[in-house]
Amino acid sequence: QVQLVESGGGLVQAGGSLRLSCAASGRASSTGAMGWFRQAPGKEREFLAAITWNGWTDTSTLYDESVKGRFTMSRDNDKNTVVLQMTSLKPEDTAVYLCAAYRWFIVNMDLLWDHAQYEYWGQGTQVTVSS
């Protein structure tokens, strides 16, 4: 079991920045990737970013085109925390933001965007961007 707790959401004006954190506990070492997703009311869960590692170091970071250049995902191994730094926020970024842990240690890079590949999810944190 992996437990995930997100924090850092809130209300921000368009053009502003927010920093989301996701603290992992439990068997966090059993997963080879962590991802950030978001879901707006009435919309599908949307992939934002993922980071993979090999047990010693981070190996790759993947972003959806919609956030590339604006969002940065990083991992603090010592604190078992992943961070999503968001800049140049837009009203359309308004959603519940969720972090997730990949099902297995071995990662299929072609499926990192697929929320069905992630087994553990946090409760989400609301991000609201006003125009």
Backbone as ProteinMPNN parsed JSONL, in Angstrom:
{"seq_chain_A": "QVQLVESGGGLVQAGGSLRLSCAASGRASSTGAMGWFRQAPGKEREFLAAITWNGWTDTSTLYDESVKGRFTMSRDNDKNTVVLQMTSLKPEDTAVYLCAAYRWFIVNMDLLWDHAQYEYWGQGTQVTVSS", "coords_chain_A": {"N_chain_A": [[0.832, -1.192, 0.0], [0.431, 2.209, -0.774], [0.369, 5.413, 0.444], [-0.863, 8.593, -0.354], [-0.66, 12.092, -0.127], [-1.8, 15.148, -1.08], [-0.951, 18.651, -1.253], [-1.096, 22.275, -1.202], [-2.769, 23.488, -3.027], [-5.086, 26.096, -4.148], [-6.473, 29.425, -4.511], [-5.707, 31.476, -7.22], [-4.646, 34.232, -9.223], [-4.933, 34.644, -12.787], [-1.983, 34.035, -14.62], [-0.441, 33.763, -12.417], [1.363, 31.725, -9.96], [1.625, 28.428, -8.532], [2.583, 25.954, -6.122], [2.456, 22.606, -5.891], [2.494, 19.856, -3.662], [3.16, 16.384, -3.044], [3.04, 14.019, -0.724], [4.413, 10.892, -0.099], [3.865, 7.754, 1.47], [4.247, 4.59, 3.17], [4.603, 1.732, 1.094], [6.249, 3.121, -0.815], [8.576, 2.739, -2.252], [8.08, 0.664, -3.943], [7.033, 1.438, -6.326], [7.671, 2.598, -9.635], [7.243, 5.031, -10.742], [5.756, 8.284, -10.521], [2.865, 10.267, -10.929], [1.162, 13.266, -12.028], [-2.132, 14.338, -12.27], [-5.174, 15.919, -13.41], [-8.566, 16.899, -12.82], [-11.392, 18.346, -14.034], [-14.732, 19.56, -13.37], [-17.131, 17.494, -14.881], [-15.4, 16.633, -16.829], [-12.916, 14.44, -18.349], [-10.34, 12.646, -16.537], [-7.17, 14.086, -16.65], [-3.921, 13.721, -17.893], [-0.923, 15.175, -16.686], [1.867, 15.257, -15.924], [4.724, 13.128, -15.373], [7.141, 11.313, -13.476], [9.929, 9.202, -13.519], [11.929, 6.606, -12.007], [14.879, 4.651, -11.156], [15.387, 3.411, -8.825], [17.663, 4.417, -7.788], [18.157, 6.899, -8.969], [16.452, 9.643, -10.575], [15.035, 8.991, -13.732], [13.576, 9.877, -15.969], [11.415, 12.536, -17.062], [8.179, 13.348, -17.944], [5.927, 15.308, -19.822], [2.635, 16.519, -20.499], [1.618, 18.08, -23.53], [0.04, 20.313, -23.118], [0.905, 21.535, -20.807], [3.583, 21.72, -20.906], [6.554, 23.517, -20.455], [5.329, 25.291, -18.762], [4.67, 23.954, -16.404], [6.524, 22.197, -13.935], [7.79, 19.17, -12.876], [9.144, 17.563, -10.051], [11.199, 15.563, -7.839], [11.723, 14.802, -4.455], [13.74, 12.722, -3.075], [14.627, 12.092, -0.509], [12.606, 13.039, 1.1], [10.485, 11.652, 0.219], [8.675, 12.856, -1.576], [6.847, 14.368, -4.208], [6.792, 17.125, -6.405], [4.876, 19.628, -8.01], [5.478, 22.307, -9.79], [3.822, 25.101, -10.789], [3.409, 27.526, -13.242], [2.501, 30.647, -14.89], [-0.313, 30.412, -14.853], [-3.595, 29.62, -16.056], [-7.11, 30.372, -16.471], [-8.329, 28.041, -17.45], [-6.852, 26.068, -16.273], [-8.041, 25.454, -13.952], [-9.063, 23.039, -11.675], [-9.362, 19.887, -9.902], [-6.431, 18.667, -8.593], [-4.474, 15.785, -8.749], [-2.197, 13.45, -7.366], [-0.479, 10.428, -8.218], [0.55, 7.015, -7.86], [2.448, 4.767, -9.757], [1.549, 1.449, -10.898], [3.52, -0.589, -10.888], [7.058, -1.37, -10.343], [8.597, -1.575, -12.656], [8.301, 0.333, -15.486], [6.094, 1.154, -18.127], [6.872, 3.214, -20.54], [5.358, 4.163, -22.638], [2.83, 4.257, -21.696], [2.548, 6.007, -19.627], [0.866, 8.174, -19.557], [-1.621, 7.208, -19.096], [-4.203, 6.954, -16.898], [-5.143, 4.601, -15.853], [-2.974, 3.028, -15.381], [-2.01, 3.632, -12.961], [-2.066, 2.9, -9.552], [-2.417, 3.859, -6.953], [-3.836, 6.689, -5.405], [-3.982, 10.119, -4.425], [-6.078, 12.295, -2.408], [-6.604, 14.583, -3.693], [-6.24, 18.072, -4.574], [-7.645, 21.272, -4.687], [-7.349, 23.546, -7.326], [-7.835, 26.791, -8.273], [-8.126, 29.149, -10.76], [-8.44, 32.462, -11.301], [-9.814, 34.83, -13.609]], "CA_chain_A": [[0.0, 0.0, 0.0], [1.09, 3.509, -0.823], [-0.526, 6.502, 0.793], [-0.462, 9.846, -0.985], [-1.385, 13.26, 0.38], [-1.456, 16.363, -1.804], [-1.155, 19.934, -0.58], [-0.597, 23.42, -1.947], [-3.743, 24.102, -3.917], [-5.682, 27.339, -3.676], [-6.985, 30.38, -5.487], [-4.642, 32.33, -7.748], [-5.044, 34.976, -10.414], [-4.315, 34.232, -14.04], [-0.592, 34.472, -14.711], [0.243, 33.468, -11.168], [2.038, 30.439, -9.778], [1.338, 27.61, -7.356], [3.448, 24.804, -5.954], [1.759, 21.478, -5.28], [3.333, 18.784, -3.141], [2.507, 15.107, -2.796], [3.859, 13.224, 0.193], [4.147, 9.455, -0.212], [4.264, 6.915, 2.596], [3.954, 3.182, 2.932], [5.54, 1.037, 0.218], [6.505, 4.01, -1.947], [9.71, 2.249, -3.033], [7.628, -0.399, -4.846], [6.565, 2.029, -7.574], [8.744, 3.156, -10.452], [6.87, 6.325, -11.314], [4.672, 9.054, -9.929], [2.272, 11.154, -11.921], [0.179, 14.289, -11.661], [-3.3, 14.41, -13.136], [-6.178, 16.855, -12.934], [-9.92, 16.616, -13.296], [-12.346, 19.442, -13.899], [-16.105, 19.04, -13.346], [-17.694, 17.073, -16.158], [-14.354, 16.297, -17.797], [-12.109, 13.26, -18.076], [-9.089, 12.858, -15.822], [-6.192, 14.513, -17.644], [-2.523, 13.56, -17.53], [-0.118, 16.396, -16.725], [3.303, 15.002, -15.876], [5.146, 11.935, -14.639], [8.579, 11.182, -13.271], [10.299, 7.813, -13.289], [13.258, 6.388, -11.401], [15.355, 3.266, -11.239], [15.748, 2.977, -7.476], [18.78, 5.223, -7.339], [18.09, 8.262, -9.467], [15.377, 9.897, -11.518], [15.463, 8.611, -15.075], [12.941, 10.705, -16.995], [10.231, 13.316, -16.717], [7.329, 13.453, -19.129], [4.875, 16.311, -19.675], [1.652, 16.707, -21.553], [1.899, 19.288, -24.306], [-0.741, 21.443, -22.624], [1.557, 22.16, -19.656], [5.034, 21.765, -21.128], [7.065, 24.879, -20.405], [4.683, 26.04, -17.678], [4.689, 23.112, -15.205], [7.74, 21.426, -13.723], [7.646, 18.137, -11.855], [10.412, 17.134, -9.476], [11.048, 14.602, -6.753], [12.668, 14.87, -3.34], [13.808, 11.333, -2.653], [14.793, 12.014, 0.941], [11.341, 13.339, 1.762], [9.423, 10.878, -0.436], [7.724, 13.872, -2.016], [6.931, 14.892, -5.558], [6.333, 18.515, -6.458], [4.479, 20.166, -9.311], [5.567, 23.768, -9.804], [2.976, 25.569, -11.884], [3.554, 28.949, -13.524], [1.668, 31.17, -15.985], [-1.579, 29.701, -14.752], [-4.712, 30.113, -16.85], [-8.399, 29.92, -15.914], [-8.615, 26.655, -17.863], [-6.117, 25.147, -15.406], [-8.865, 25.2, -12.771], [-9.418, 21.619, -11.561], [-8.787, 19.148, -8.772], [-5.148, 18.098, -8.99], [-4.234, 14.541, -8.027], [-0.981, 12.702, -7.645], [-0.733, 8.994, -8.306], [1.708, 6.127, -7.893], [2.349, 3.734, -10.792], [1.256, 0.118, -10.36], [4.673, -1.474, -10.737], [8.363, -0.73, -10.368], [8.967, -1.493, -14.066], [7.369, 1.297, -16.079], [5.893, 1.216, -19.57], [6.951, 4.642, -20.849], [4.32, 4.515, -23.608], [1.523, 4.31, -21.034], [2.589, 6.865, -18.443], [-0.233, 9.132, -19.629], [-2.865, 6.475, -18.868], [-4.48, 6.925, -15.455], [-5.408, 3.221, -15.432], [-1.7, 2.405, -15.021], [-1.667, 4.084, -11.612], [-2.892, 2.156, -8.601], [-2.675, 4.612, -5.726], [-4.193, 8.077, -5.669], [-4.264, 11.001, -3.311], [-7.454, 12.763, -2.326], [-6.715, 15.725, -4.589], [-6.221, 19.425, -4.034], [-8.325, 22.153, -5.629], [-6.67, 24.725, -7.864], [-8.769, 27.674, -8.949], [-7.436, 30.273, -11.372], [-9.421, 33.49, -11.659], [-9.406, 35.642, -14.772]], "C_chain_A": [[0.871, 1.247, 0.0], [0.048, 4.562, -0.481], [0.025, 7.809, 0.23], [-1.316, 10.987, -0.448], [-0.884, 14.501, -0.357], [-1.684, 17.597, -0.935], [-0.696, 21.043, -1.517], [-1.579, 24.067, -2.897], [-4.288, 25.4, -3.346], [-6.202, 28.166, -4.82], [-5.854, 31.311, -5.917], [-5.173, 33.067, -8.972], [-4.33, 34.431, -11.642], [-2.932, 34.859, -14.162], [0.222, 34.169, -13.481], [0.829, 32.069, -11.131], [1.538, 29.748, -8.518], [2.304, 26.441, -7.34], [2.68, 23.733, -5.197], [2.776, 20.446, -4.806], [2.503, 17.531, -2.94], [3.458, 14.273, -1.952], [3.437, 11.772, 0.116], [4.63, 8.733, 1.039], [3.833, 5.488, 2.31], [5.013, 2.592, 2.014], [5.839, 1.866, -1.04], [7.648, 3.509, -2.824], [9.308, 1.17, -4.031], [7.173, 0.144, -6.196], [7.714, 2.685, -8.314], [8.423, 4.509, -11.05], [5.774, 6.966, -10.478], [4.152, 10.006, -10.989], [1.378, 12.194, -11.283], [-0.912, 14.302, -12.722], [-4.192, 15.545, -12.611], [-7.544, 16.48, -13.523], [-10.81, 17.799, -12.983], [-13.751, 18.863, -13.924], [-16.608, 18.706, -14.743], [-16.68, 16.687, -17.206], [-13.613, 15.038, -17.373], [-10.872, 13.646, -17.26], [-7.977, 13.058, -16.854], [-4.779, 14.356, -17.101], [-1.794, 14.892, -17.654], [1.367, 16.088, -16.827], [3.571, 13.719, -15.114], [6.656, 11.942, -14.517], [8.871, 9.733, -12.939], [11.674, 7.729, -12.639], [13.591, 4.925, -11.409], [15.744, 2.712, -9.877], [16.902, 3.767, -6.905], [18.642, 6.674, -7.745], [16.888, 8.412, -10.387], [15.871, 9.618, -12.929], [14.817, 9.441, -16.166], [11.759, 11.447, -16.406], [9.47, 13.578, -18.0], [6.223, 14.454, -18.845], [3.883, 16.223, -20.816], [1.947, 18.034, -22.245], [1.19, 20.521, -23.747], [-0.057, 22.179, -21.474], [3.062, 22.271, -19.826], [5.498, 23.213, -21.194], [6.457, 25.721, -19.307], [4.764, 25.275, -16.35], [6.011, 22.352, -15.141], [7.516, 20.44, -12.59], [9.018, 17.722, -11.364], [10.138, 16.206, -8.306], [12.124, 14.831, -5.718], [12.713, 13.475, -2.726], [13.875, 11.202, -1.14], [13.474, 12.201, 1.673], [10.191, 12.528, 1.19], [8.301, 11.79, -0.92], [7.947, 14.195, -3.479], [6.257, 16.256, -5.571], [5.931, 18.85, -7.885], [4.491, 21.688, -9.18], [4.824, 24.271, -11.019], [3.133, 27.08, -12.033], [2.643, 29.335, -14.682], [0.306, 30.499, -16.008], [-2.688, 30.422, -15.504], [-6.019, 29.657, -16.207], [-8.738, 28.479, -16.284], [-7.793, 25.626, -17.101], [-6.906, 24.819, -14.137], [-9.352, 23.754, -12.76], [-8.987, 21.108, -10.186], [-7.536, 18.451, -9.286], [-4.842, 16.892, -8.1], [-2.862, 13.978, -8.364], [-1.299, 11.217, -7.546], [0.582, 8.238, -8.369], [1.465, 5.011, -8.897], [2.214, 2.361, -10.156], [2.493, -0.696, -10.035], [5.971, -0.685, -10.709], [8.863, -0.57, -11.806], [7.881, -0.693, -14.79], [7.295, 1.125, -17.593], [5.812, 2.702, -19.946], [5.843, 5.08, -21.801], [2.956, 4.69, -22.951], [1.517, 5.184, -19.788], [1.431, 7.862, -18.408], [-1.559, 8.513, -19.182], [-3.144, 6.333, -17.375], [-4.754, 5.511, -14.953], [-4.137, 2.485, -15.03], [-1.283, 2.743, -13.588], [-2.624, 3.446, -10.614], [-3.294, 2.989, -7.396], [-2.857, 6.083, -6.059], [-4.345, 8.849, -4.369], [-5.705, 11.486, -3.365], [-7.693, 13.972, -3.228], [-6.664, 17.049, -3.854], [-6.772, 20.374, -5.099], [-7.428, 23.319, -6.027], [-7.701, 25.534, -8.635], [-8.014, 28.899, -9.446], [-8.486, 31.273, -11.841], [-8.881, 34.355, -12.797], [-9.318, 37.113, -14.413]], "O_chain_A": [[1.897, 1.322, 0.677], [-1.035, 4.586, -1.066], [1.219, 8.091, 0.327], [-2.535, 10.865, -0.329], [0.29, 14.859, -0.274], [-2.498, 17.587, -0.012], [0.002, 20.791, -2.499], [-1.266, 25.086, -3.512], [-3.993, 25.763, -2.207], [-6.354, 27.688, -5.945], [-5.136, 31.861, -5.082], [-6.054, 32.566, -9.672], [-3.259, 33.833, -11.542], [-2.73, 36.035, -13.857], [1.446, 34.301, -13.495], [0.801, 31.33, -12.116], [1.09, 30.391, -7.569], [2.783, 25.991, -8.381], [2.304, 23.909, -4.038], [3.786, 20.198, -5.465], [1.298, 17.6, -2.697], [4.533, 13.876, -2.402], [2.256, 11.449, 0.247], [5.676, 9.066, 1.595], [3.14, 5.217, 1.329], [6.194, 2.916, 2.14], [5.705, 1.387, -2.166], [7.691, 3.819, -4.015], [10.113, 0.793, -4.883], [6.949, -0.635, -7.123], [8.618, 3.255, -7.703], [9.233, 5.076, -11.783], [4.981, 6.29, -9.823], [4.903, 10.488, -11.837], [0.901, 12.033, -10.159], [-0.633, 14.278, -13.921], [-3.984, 16.056, -11.511], [-7.645, 15.84, -14.57], [-10.963, 18.202, -11.83], [-13.948, 17.769, -14.455], [-16.525, 19.52, -15.662], [-17.043, 16.438, -18.356], [-13.665, 14.621, -16.216], [-10.419, 14.79, -17.282], [-7.861, 12.292, -17.811], [-4.474, 14.798, -15.993], [-2.015, 15.645, -18.602], [2.051, 16.598, -17.714], [2.751, 13.276, -14.311], [7.359, 12.508, -15.354], [8.144, 9.107, -12.166], [12.473, 8.662, -12.716], [12.737, 4.068, -11.632], [16.367, 1.654, -9.792], [17.109, 3.793, -5.692], [18.964, 7.577, -6.973], [16.369, 7.428, -10.913], [16.998, 9.97, -13.279], [15.444, 9.692, -17.196], [11.183, 11.044, -15.395], [10.045, 13.979, -19.012], [5.644, 14.455, -17.758], [4.238, 15.897, -21.949], [2.452, 18.976, -21.636], [1.681, 21.641, -23.888], [-0.398, 23.327, -21.192], [3.742, 22.854, -18.981], [4.91, 24.033, -21.899], [7.008, 26.762, -18.951], [4.91, 25.887, -15.292], [6.545, 21.921, -16.163], [7.107, 20.815, -11.491], [9.945, 17.549, -12.155], [9.005, 16.077, -7.843], [13.292, 15.03, -6.052], [11.832, 13.098, -1.953], [13.258, 10.311, -0.557], [13.245, 11.606, 2.726], [9.048, 12.687, 1.616], [7.122, 11.516, -0.695], [9.084, 14.286, -3.941], [5.29, 16.503, -4.851], [6.565, 18.409, -8.844], [3.619, 22.275, -8.54], [5.152, 23.912, -12.15], [3.005, 27.822, -11.059], [2.086, 28.476, -15.366], [-0.169, 30.071, -17.059], [-2.721, 31.65, -15.582], [-6.037, 28.665, -15.479], [-9.374, 27.774, -15.5], [-8.012, 24.426, -17.264], [-6.473, 23.989, -13.337], [-9.978, 23.296, -13.716], [-8.333, 21.814, -9.418], [-7.576, 17.736, -10.288], [-4.936, 16.963, -6.875], [-2.424, 14.028, -9.514], [-2.252, 10.808, -6.885], [1.589, 8.745, -8.861], [0.406, 4.382, -8.893], [2.685, 2.122, -9.044], [2.527, -1.412, -9.034], [5.994, 0.508, -11.01], [9.477, 0.443, -12.143], [6.696, -1.014, -14.708], [8.319, 0.97, -18.257], [4.801, 3.358, -19.696], [5.43, 6.24, -21.778], [2.029, 5.21, -23.573], [0.589, 5.114, -18.983], [1.059, 8.34, -17.336], [-2.518, 9.238, -18.918], [-2.396, 5.659, -16.666], [-4.616, 5.242, -13.759], [-4.209, 1.428, -14.403], [-0.309, 2.194, -13.073], [-3.84, 3.453, -10.81], [-4.399, 2.836, -6.876], [-2.135, 6.648, -6.881], [-4.777, 8.309, -3.351], [-6.457, 11.123, -4.269], [-8.836, 14.342, -3.495], [-6.999, 17.14, -2.672], [-6.405, 20.283, -6.271], [-6.832, 23.986, -5.182], [-8.359, 25.02, -9.539], [-7.354, 29.597, -8.676], [-9.322, 30.953, -12.686], [-7.677, 34.576, -12.928], [-8.991, 37.938, -15.266]]}, "name": "protein", "num_of_chains": 1, "seq": "QVQLVESGGGLVQAGGSLRLSCAASGRASSTGAMGWFRQAPGKEREFLAAITWNGWTDTSTLYDESVKGRFTMSRDNDKNTVVLQMTSLKPEDTAVYLCAAYRWFIVNMDLLWDHAQYEYWGQGTQVTVSS"}
